[in-house]
């Protein structure tokens, strides 16, 4: 399965746990289902509270025209066993109950359920036949054979199709790599004990994901990576036999390509710097409406913050009510700058400058900061050194003929202002003989 994770525990990924057989080849499940691999491409998905015995040494049987088919035997003692075999492998599983009633799957999917003397076998997909006391009969795709106690002949019927589930939305956003899908509910069906949703990828090859729920009102909860998918529903009876699949409905999960320093928080919000943009993927044919945009535009065009503010981006398909919302949050990065002592007297007092980064954004290297120091309008060269997480520099005092202001401004490598400070300098000219030195103070 390309992704088998249920995120709230209210629905479960079908066959997610790996099972092992005991010394006699018996495989058991408790309250949760599981998967037993017979051979590569040959899997048994056991429902909850199921017991089956697997004979791991196959036989070569003449089931199909041409070479013999490698065939494994499974006895289903109780519960539900879902046989899945990759097509075109000339491999098969013969599965039956203690009375030798069941079927043979030769590629595709065959489900057998047995309980209190009743057994049913359903050909969900591919090539299967029914077996009863050694006799083989046809079991076309989409049909089920029901065996009962006594000498009654097996009853055959076509699997009735389930109704299409209701989707809260068919557009989802995956800013963190996967989308948490919810809000898919189904109508309760009499006789159904649980409900099975199958999601298959459309754009790229891959095995389908199947999730189950016992509560149709709560629906399904699972995660999907970006892509376009087709989803169909089956109801499952108390014996474990699925219904026919409902008509498929499409689901699109929109991916987000983030810049290197961007991050996604626990709420799925995307934190960006002012100059950064995001790129949506799997968004063909979609439009975006966003804060600061006068009109909609194609979702394939990168987008960033509007006026350095929090920006809401709504992705939607023209003519549809389905939409997905992305929230862009400006990152907070600043420089705490201190220059002092304040009201320094020159040429007596050297100026100490300290720079420290603050904020929740990813912090660049201190050496990449651009620190500009000016005296009046004249730039001053400063020798910087890094001490821990601080950048420290010293400005040697000079002779001043009048008060002045020393300013410090810090930007990142893109020129975005991060912080600043200043010092008012008191000028103390050389005193003339016999006179006290006059004091003067700079005015900002």
C-alpha positions as CSV (number, residue, x, y, z in Angstrom):
1,X,0.0,0.0,0.0
2,X,1.4,3.4,-0.9
3,X,0.2,4.9,2.4
4,X,-1.4,3.0,5.2
5,X,-1.9,5.3,8.2
6,X,-5.1,6.2,10.0
7,X,-4.6,9.4,12.0
8,X,-7.4,9.5,14.6
9,X,-7.9,5.9,15.4
10,X,-11.5,6.2,14.3
11,X,-10.9,4.4,11.0
12,X,-8.2,1.8,10.3
13,X,-6.0,0.9,7.4
14,X,-7.1,-2.5,6.2
15,X,-4.4,-5.2,6.7
16,X,-1.9,-2.7,8.2
17,X,-0.4,-5.1,10.8
18,X,2.0,-7.9,9.7
19,X,1.0,-11.4,11.0
20,X,3.1,-14.5,11.7
21,X,2.0,-18.1,11.6
22,X,2.7,-20.5,14.5
23,X,4.5,-23.9,14.2
24,X,1.3,-25.5,12.7
25,X,0.8,-22.7,10.2
26,X,-2.1,-21.1,12.1
27,X,-2.5,-17.4,11.7
28,X,-4.8,-15.5,14.2
29,X,-6.0,-11.9,14.6
30,X,-7.6,-10.2,17.6
31,X,-9.7,-7.0,17.6
32,X,-7.6,-5.6,14.7
33,X,-7.1,-6.9,11.2
34,X,-3.7,-7.9,9.8
35,X,-1.8,-9.1,6.7
36,X,0.1,-12.4,6.1
37,X,2.4,-12.6,3.1
38,X,2.3,-16.1,1.6
39,X,4.8,-15.2,-1.1
40,X,5.8,-12.1,-3.0
41,X,2.6,-10.8,-4.7
42,X,0.4,-13.3,-2.7
43,X,-1.1,-11.8,0.4
44,X,-3.8,-12.8,2.9
45,X,-5.7,-9.9,4.6
46,X,-7.4,-11.3,7.7
47,X,-10.3,-9.5,9.3
48,X,-10.6,-9.1,13.1
49,X,-11.1,-12.2,15.2
50,X,-10.1,-14.5,12.3
51,X,-8.4,-17.9,12.5
52,X,-6.8,-19.6,9.3
53,X,-4.3,-22.3,8.7
54,X,-1.8,-21.7,5.9
55,X,0.1,-24.5,4.1
56,X,3.2,-22.7,3.1
57,X,4.5,-25.4,0.6
58,X,2.6,-24.9,-2.7
59,X,1.4,-27.5,-5.1
60,X,1.7,-27.3,-8.9
61,X,-1.9,-27.7,-10.2
62,X,-3.4,-27.6,-13.8
63,X,-5.7,-24.7,-13.1
64,X,-5.0,-22.6,-16.2
65,X,-4.0,-23.5,-19.7
66,X,-0.3,-23.9,-20.2
67,X,2.2,-24.5,-17.5
68,X,1.1,-25.7,-14.0
69,X,0.1,-23.0,-11.5
70,X,1.8,-22.8,-8.1
71,X,-1.0,-23.1,-5.6
72,X,-1.1,-22.6,-1.8
73,X,-3.9,-24.0,0.3
74,X,-5.5,-22.1,3.2
75,X,-8.2,-23.4,5.6
76,X,-10.4,-20.6,7.0
77,X,-11.7,-21.8,10.4
78,X,-13.5,-18.6,11.4
79,X,-13.8,-15.0,10.3
80,X,-12.9,-13.3,7.1
81,X,-9.9,-13.9,4.7
82,X,-9.2,-11.5,1.8
83,X,-6.9,-13.1,-0.8
84,X,-5.0,-10.7,-3.0
85,X,-2.7,-12.0,-5.8
86,X,-0.9,-9.9,-8.4
87,X,-2.3,-10.8,-11.8
88,X,-0.3,-12.6,-14.5
89,X,2.0,-14.5,-12.1
90,X,0.5,-18.1,-12.5
91,X,0.1,-18.3,-8.8
92,X,-3.1,-19.2,-6.9
93,X,-4.6,-19.7,-3.5
94,X,-7.2,-22.4,-2.8
95,X,-9.1,-21.3,0.3
96,X,-12.0,-23.2,1.9
97,X,-13.7,-23.8,5.3
98,X,-13.5,-27.1,7.3
99,X,-16.2,-28.6,4.9
100,X,-14.1,-27.8,1.8
101,X,-16.4,-25.0,0.6
102,X,-14.7,-21.8,-0.8
103,X,-12.9,-20.8,-3.9
104,X,-9.6,-20.6,-5.8
105,X,-8.1,-17.2,-6.6
106,X,-5.8,-17.2,-9.6
107,X,-5.2,-13.4,-9.8
108,X,-7.1,-10.5,-8.3
109,X,-9.1,-10.5,-5.1
110,X,-11.2,-13.2,-3.6
111,X,-12.9,-12.9,-0.1
112,X,-14.2,-15.8,2.0
113,X,-16.2,-15.4,5.2
114,X,-17.2,-18.3,7.5
115,X,-19.3,-18.2,10.6
116,X,-21.5,-20.7,12.5
117,X,-21.8,-23.1,9.6
118,X,-22.3,-20.4,7.0
119,X,-19.7,-19.7,4.4
120,X,-19.6,-17.3,1.4
121,X,-17.0,-16.6,-1.2
122,X,-17.0,-13.5,-3.4
123,X,-14.9,-12.7,-6.5
124,X,-14.2,-9.0,-6.1
125,X,-11.8,-8.6,-8.9
126,X,-9.9,-10.9,-11.4
127,X,-10.1,-14.6,-12.0
128,X,-11.6,-17.0,-9.4
129,X,-13.7,-20.2,-9.3
130,X,-15.9,-21.7,-6.6
131,X,-15.1,-25.0,-5.0
132,X,-17.4,-27.3,-3.0
133,X,-16.3,-30.8,-1.9
134,X,-13.7,-30.9,-4.6
135,X,-16.0,-29.8,-7.4
136,X,-15.1,-26.6,-9.3
137,X,-17.7,-24.1,-10.7
138,X,-17.6,-20.7,-12.3
139,X,-17.4,-17.6,-10.0
140,X,-17.5,-14.5,-12.3
141,X,-16.1,-11.2,-11.2
142,X,-18.6,-9.3,-9.1
143,X,-20.5,-12.4,-7.9
144,X,-20.8,-14.3,-4.6
145,X,-21.6,-17.9,-3.8
146,X,-23.4,-18.6,-0.4
147,X,-23.0,-22.0,1.2
148,X,-25.4,-23.1,4.1
149,X,-25.7,-26.0,6.4
150,X,-27.2,-29.3,5.1
151,X,-27.6,-30.4,1.5
152,X,-29.0,-27.2,0.1
153,X,-27.4,-26.2,-3.1
154,X,-25.1,-23.1,-3.1
155,X,-26.9,-19.9,-3.9
156,X,-25.3,-17.5,-6.3
157,X,-26.0,-13.8,-6.6
158,X,-24.5,-10.6,-8.0
159,X,-22.9,-8.2,-5.5
160,X,-25.1,-5.1,-5.1
161,X,-23.3,-1.9,-5.6
162,X,-22.9,0.5,-2.6
163,X,-23.9,4.1,-2.8
164,X,-21.3,6.8,-3.4
165,X,-20.1,8.3,-0.1
166,X,-20.5,12.0,0.7
167,X,-17.4,14.1,0.6
168,X,-17.0,17.3,2.7
169,X,-14.5,18.4,0.1
170,X,-12.7,16.9,-2.9
171,X,-9.8,19.3,-2.7
172,X,-7.2,18.9,0.1
173,X,-3.9,20.7,0.8
174,X,-0.7,18.9,1.9
175,X,1.6,21.7,3.2
176,X,3.5,19.3,5.4
177,X,3.8,16.5,2.8
178,X,0.5,14.7,3.4
179,X,-3.1,15.8,3.8
180,X,-5.3,14.7,6.7
181,X,-8.5,13.6,5.0
182,X,-11.7,13.6,7.0
183,X,-15.4,14.4,6.6
184,X,-16.1,11.4,4.3
185,X,-19.4,10.0,5.6
186,X,-21.6,7.2,4.4
187,X,-25.3,6.3,4.8
188,X,-25.9,3.4,7.2
189,X,-26.8,0.2,5.5
190,X,-28.9,-2.6,7.1
191,X,-26.9,-5.7,7.7
192,X,-23.5,-4.0,7.2
193,X,-21.1,-4.3,10.1
194,X,-18.4,-2.0,8.6
195,X,-17.6,0.0,5.6
196,X,-14.5,-0.1,3.3
197,X,-13.2,2.8,1.3
198,X,-10.7,2.1,-1.5
199,X,-8.5,5.0,-2.8
200,X,-6.4,4.4,-5.9
201,X,-3.9,6.8,-7.4
202,X,-4.8,8.0,-10.9
203,X,-1.7,9.9,-12.1
204,X,1.0,7.4,-11.1
205,X,1.1,3.6,-10.7
206,X,0.6,2.4,-7.2
207,X,-1.4,-0.1,-5.1
208,X,-4.7,1.2,-3.7
209,X,-5.2,2.1,0.0
210,X,-8.1,0.6,1.8
211,X,-9.5,1.9,5.1
212,X,-12.4,0.7,7.1
213,X,-14.7,2.2,9.7
214,X,-17.4,0.7,11.9
215,X,-19.2,4.0,12.3
216,X,-20.7,5.4,9.1
217,X,-21.6,8.7,10.9
218,X,-18.0,9.4,11.8
219,X,-16.8,8.3,8.4
220,X,-13.1,7.8,7.4
221,X,-9.9,9.5,8.5
222,X,-6.6,8.9,6.7
223,X,-3.6,10.6,5.1
224,X,-2.6,11.0,1.5
225,X,0.4,12.5,-0.3
226,X,-0.1,15.0,-3.2
227,X,-1.8,13.5,-6.2
228,X,-5.2,12.7,-7.8
229,X,-7.2,9.7,-6.6
230,X,-10.4,7.8,-7.3
231,X,-12.3,6.7,-4.2
232,X,-15.1,4.0,-4.0
233,X,-17.1,2.5,-1.2
234,X,-18.1,-1.1,-0.3
235,X,-20.2,-2.2,2.6
236,X,-19.2,-5.3,4.4
237,X,-21.7,-7.9,5.9
238,X,-21.4,-9.6,9.2
239,X,-19.9,-12.6,7.4
240,X,-17.2,-10.3,6.0
241,X,-18.3,-10.2,2.4
242,X,-18.0,-6.8,0.6
243,X,-20.7,-5.4,-1.6
244,X,-20.1,-4.2,-5.1
245,X,-18.1,-1.0,-5.3
246,X,-19.9,2.3,-5.5
247,X,-19.2,4.6,-8.5
248,X,-15.8,6.3,-8.1
249,X,-15.4,9.9,-7.0
250,X,-12.2,11.9,-7.5
251,X,-10.1,13.4,-4.7
252,X,-7.3,15.9,-5.4
253,X,-4.5,16.5,-2.9
254,X,-2.6,19.7,-3.6
255,X,1.1,19.7,-2.8
256,X,3.2,22.7,-1.7
257,X,6.8,23.3,-2.7
258,X,8.3,25.4,0.1
259,X,11.4,27.7,0.0
260,X,14.4,26.4,1.9
261,X,13.8,28.4,5.1
262,X,10.0,28.1,5.2
263,X,8.3,25.9,7.8
264,X,4.9,24.5,8.5
265,X,3.5,24.6,12.0
266,X,1.2,22.0,13.7
267,X,-1.9,23.8,12.4
268,X,-0.7,23.5,8.8
269,X,0.1,27.2,8.4
270,X,3.1,28.1,6.2
271,X,5.6,30.6,7.7
272,X,7.4,32.6,5.1
273,X,9.9,35.5,4.9
274,X,8.8,38.6,3.0
275,X,10.7,37.8,-0.2
276,X,9.7,34.1,-0.3
277,X,7.0,32.4,-2.3
278,X,5.3,29.0,-2.4
279,X,4.5,26.8,-5.5
280,X,1.4,24.6,-5.6
281,X,1.6,21.2,-7.3
282,X,-1.1,18.9,-8.7
283,X,-3.1,22.1,-9.1
284,X,-3.8,21.9,-12.9
285,X,-7.0,23.8,-13.8
286,X,-7.4,25.4,-10.4
287,X,-7.6,29.1,-9.6
288,X,-6.5,31.0,-6.5
289,X,-8.1,33.9,-4.7
290,X,-5.9,35.6,-2.1
291,X,-5.6,38.5,0.2
292,X,-4.4,41.5,-1.8
293,X,-5.3,40.0,-5.2
294,X,-7.8,42.0,-7.2
295,X,-8.9,39.0,-9.3
296,X,-8.4,35.2,-9.4
297,X,-5.4,33.7,-11.2
298,X,-4.0,30.3,-12.1
299,X,-2.9,28.3,-9.1
300,X,0.3,27.3,-11.0
301,X,1.8,30.8,-10.4
302,X,3.9,31.1,-7.2
303,X,2.5,33.3,-4.5
304,X,3.9,35.0,-1.3
305,X,2.9,37.3,1.4
306,X,0.6,40.3,0.6
307,X,2.1,43.6,2.0
308,X,4.2,41.7,4.6
309,X,0.9,40.6,6.3
310,X,-0.8,37.3,7.0
311,X,-2.2,36.1,3.7
312,X,-5.1,33.7,3.0
313,X,-5.0,31.7,-0.3
314,X,-8.1,29.9,-1.4
315,X,-7.6,27.3,-4.1
316,X,-10.8,26.3,-6.0
317,X,-12.0,24.8,-9.3
318,X,-14.1,27.2,-11.4
319,X,-17.8,26.1,-11.3
320,X,-17.3,24.0,-8.1
321,X,-17.9,24.6,-4.4
322,X,-14.9,22.5,-3.5
323,X,-11.9,24.5,-2.1
324,X,-8.7,24.3,-0.1
325,X,-7.3,27.0,2.1
326,X,-3.6,27.9,2.6
327,X,-2.5,30.4,5.3
328,X,0.8,32.2,4.8
329,X,2.2,33.7,8.0
330,X,5.1,36.2,8.0
331,X,8.1,34.9,9.8
332,X,9.4,37.0,12.7
333,X,13.1,37.6,12.6
334,X,14.7,40.7,14.2
335,X,18.1,41.8,15.5
336,X,18.4,43.1,19.0
337,X,21.0,45.8,18.6
338,X,22.8,47.7,21.5
339,X,25.3,50.5,21.1
340,X,26.7,52.2,24.2
341,X,27.4,53.6,26.6
342,X,24.6,56.2,26.0
343,X,25.7,59.8,26.0
344,X,29.3,58.8,25.5
345,X,32.0,61.4,25.5
346,X,34.5,61.5,22.7
347,X,37.4,61.1,22.5
348,X,37.2,59.4,26.0
349,X,34.7,56.5,25.6
350,X,34.9,53.7,23.1
351,X,31.5,52.4,21.8
352,X,30.6,48.8,22.3
353,X,28.1,47.2,19.8
354,X,26.3,43.9,20.4
355,X,24.0,42.2,17.9
356,X,21.7,39.2,18.7
357,X,19.0,37.6,16.5
358,X,15.5,37.1,17.9
359,X,12.4,35.5,16.5
360,X,10.8,32.2,15.3
361,X,12.2,32.2,11.8
362,X,15.2,30.1,10.8
363,X,18.2,32.2,11.8
364,X,20.9,32.9,9.2
365,X,24.6,32.7,10.1
366,X,25.7,35.8,12.0
367,X,28.5,36.3,9.5
368,X,25.9,36.8,6.7
369,X,24.4,39.9,8.4
370,X,25.1,43.3,7.0
371,X,25.9,45.7,9.8
372,X,26.3,49.3,8.8
373,X,27.9,51.8,11.3
374,X,27.9,55.5,10.4
375,X,29.1,58.6,12.2
376,X,26.9,61.4,10.9
377,X,26.9,60.5,7.3
378,X,30.3,58.9,7.2
379,X,30.6,55.1,7.3
380,X,32.9,53.6,9.9
381,X,34.7,50.2,9.5
382,X,34.2,47.9,12.5
383,X,36.1,44.7,13.2
384,X,33.4,42.2,14.3
385,X,33.9,39.0,16.3
386,X,31.4,36.3,17.3
387,X,30.9,35.4,20.9
388,X,28.4,32.6,21.3
389,X,25.1,33.8,19.7
390,X,26.2,37.4,19.7
391,X,28.1,39.6,17.2
392,X,30.4,42.1,19.0
393,X,32.3,45.1,17.6
394,X,34.1,48.1,19.1
395,X,34.4,51.6,17.7
396,X,37.4,53.6,18.9
397,X,36.7,57.2,19.9
398,X,37.7,60.1,17.7
399,X,38.2,63.9,18.1
400,X,34.9,65.7,17.5
401,X,34.5,69.4,16.9
402,X,30.8,69.2,17.5
403,X,28.2,66.8,18.8
404,X,27.3,63.9,16.6
405,X,25.3,60.6,16.4
406,X,26.7,57.1,15.8
407,X,24.1,54.9,14.1
408,X,24.1,51.1,13.7
409,X,21.7,49.4,11.2
410,X,21.5,45.6,10.6
411,X,19.9,43.9,7.6
412,X,19.9,40.3,6.2
413,X,21.8,39.4,3.1
414,X,18.7,40.4,1.0
415,X,18.7,43.9,2.5
416,X,15.6,43.3,4.8
417,X,16.0,45.6,7.9
418,X,16.3,43.6,11.1
419,X,17.2,46.1,13.8
420,X,19.1,49.3,14.7
421,X,20.3,51.5,17.5
422,X,22.2,54.8,18.0
423,X,24.4,56.7,20.5
424,X,24.5,60.4,21.1
425,X,28.1,61.6,21.3
426,X,29.2,64.4,23.5
427,X,32.0,66.4,21.9
428,X,34.9,67.4,24.2
429,X,37.3,69.6,22.1
430,X,40.9,70.0,23.3
431,X,40.8,72.7,26.0
432,X,42.5,76.0,25.6
433,X,44.9,77.0,28.3
434,X,43.3,78.6,31.2
435,X,39.7,77.8,30.2
436,X,37.4,75.0,31.2
437,X,36.3,72.7,28.4
438,X,32.8,73.5,27.1
439,X,30.3,70.6,26.9
440,X,27.9,70.1,24.1
441,X,25.3,67.4,23.4
442,X,24.2,66.0,20.1
443,X,20.6,66.5,19.1
444,X,18.9,63.8,17.1
